[in-house]
């Protein structure tokens, strides 16, 4: 669904210098847009995954997403002014240049795309899940299996675990 007439993003970025990790999705889902929180649909595995792999000390609810900055984790989306399923988004919804500028500005150690669709849109090529050979805007880059309930067939927590080990191997602010 398009909200292109709005001047405000569907979900606010949670970005600041010194982050270990920034998660980047394609766009807010319908439930996330309605609730004003990242990965808000109950069938989405995101919050269970970040806890299971040790990125958070407890299971957080989607509404608690602002707390993630305290764990060195931020959020953004490629499409800030549209929401819905990837198949519903207009072709020009993704703003890769804006993402690059944000990542260059906050300089996280790792940028993790939360779906192959997001990774392909930003990296501009066919990719596989896992660590990418090329950095994005200076950040080590991962493409994760989508936590969406609609993508359950490709779900793999092991890739999320490997990414978490990469992120947790050194403290925030460490030279990449």
Secondary structure as GFF3:
##gff-version 3
##sequence-region A 1 176
A	DSSP	beta_strand	21	28	.	.	.	ID=ss1
A	DSSP	alpha_helix	30	35	.	.	.	ID=ss2
A	DSSP	alpha_helix	46	52	.	.	.	ID=ss3
A	DSSP	three_ten_helix	62	71	.	.	.	ID=ss4
A	DSSP	beta_strand	73	83	.	.	.	ID=ss5
A	DSSP	three_ten_helix	86	88	.	.	.	ID=ss6
A	DSSP	three_ten_helix	91	93	.	.	.	ID=ss7
A	DSSP	alpha_helix	96	106	.	.	.	ID=ss8
A	DSSP	beta_strand	110	113	.	.	.	ID=ss9
A	DSSP	alpha_helix	116	123	.	.	.	ID=ss10
A	DSSP	beta_strand	130	131	.	.	.	ID=ss11
A	DSSP	beta_strand	140	143	.	.	.	ID=ss12
A	DSSP	three_ten_helix	149	154	.	.	.	ID=ss13
A	DSSP	alpha_helix	157	168	.	.	.	ID=ss14
###
